[in-house]
Amino acid sequence: MRRRYRLDWALLPRGWVRDVTVTVSPSGTIEALTTDASAHRAGGDVERVAGFVVPGMPNAHSHAFQRALAGRAEARAAARDSFWTWRHAMYAIANEVDAADLRAIATLLFVEMLEAGYTSVAEFHYLHRGRGGGWDLGSDGTPATWDAIRAAARDTGIGLTLLPTLYQAADFGAVPLRPDQQRFRSTTTEFLDAIGRRLAADRATEAPGMRTGIAFHSLRAVSIETIREVAAHLRALEPALPVHIHVAEQRREVRACERATGARPIDWLLRAGVVDEHWCLVHCTHATRAELVAVADAGATICVSISTEANLGDGFFDTLTFRAAQGGLAIGSDSQSTVDPTEELRWLEYQQRLRRRRRNVLATAEEPHVGTGLWRTAALAGARALGQPVGEIAAGRRADWIALDPSHPALAGAAPEAALDHLLFAGGRHAIREVYVAGRRVLTEHRHPLRAAAAAGYREALRRIDRR
Ligand SMILES: [Zn+2]
């Protein structure tokens, strides 16, 4: 059924507009927008959306199972804790989570994402095998853990780009996987067969908001020859397939790449000649200026997760260089230490302030409001990274938006133009009152209907994991 909404104030591509009537198709796509007063008087069923309405945020990088580790790796484990010591704890959890646990964890996580303003998510998923090490297939002939993620997205209503991830080696030079990495393993043939079945199932069933892409875990985990082979094979099947990869997160990884190949990792990846506008490079923390300009020139997006990069002590991303090169910068919740787009974007700006001892560093002459500029650009880049028609409130895009309550103390006295500044810099995330995905209201009066059940399911899953 076609539905109509009247938005009190909407952030459209041309700016803030009052009294916008939006027509949404049965599959959730915005067909038309008008500010014509006669449209409001035309009668019929029109659902009013009160407050300040802004595009929902795509979360361009998530590992759902890591939600079970949040808060549990913040005590000293070694004299010099690092990403690499954290990874031991992460693998310990990864090896205890089964498909039912994963569904429960992802269900709570996706509820939390919707409450925070993320309306879609790219799930970078490498937990393929069962706890016994088997290639356990669920429906559609794909691993049962892929089904678990899709079921959690379906149940909660969040948009999903599932990125099954190829993971074949422990380090450069095809070092064999360690025992605690065996669940991530697939042969190229197993991987391509399962992806082929997933894509065929996507084509056979109408599931608005759900799509499939792929990821290569990293240059450590997949050889450049295999990346070329898999990318070429899948490009022929689906030209616009989203492809993600972790790259240049750690200095140790940069040094290992240089030793193995003679090149830095981003440079090495770009030389393969496969990166295009459907690629998303995750982190790029340790990049040269030339590498960042080359990524922007290739049309690829970069996804940062400031909360995770801070939590793991990775380093600073060079935001100003990438922006100056017109690069698209998306955000993600990654290790789920916090699940909050306002925190990602606030700290993107705060990193610049602390380093430069200035304020409003990421504002521009065209968009003086830091909050508005950051939100809009991250939403558009995130849409590209997910390969989904989201990221702005416009005809042809999906009706994913969030409504902020102007009477909430965090927004009191704010004009629409400053609403996103308040959201990012004045604790405004609690002003997110309603969230819509594909025109369907999934959050009402700050709450998701599954909140209590999802929290109970999550606690039960953690108890099962801890007992093993
Ligand atoms: Zn990651």
Residues whose N, C-alpha, C, O or C-beta is under 5 A from the ligand:
A	BS01	ZN	D334
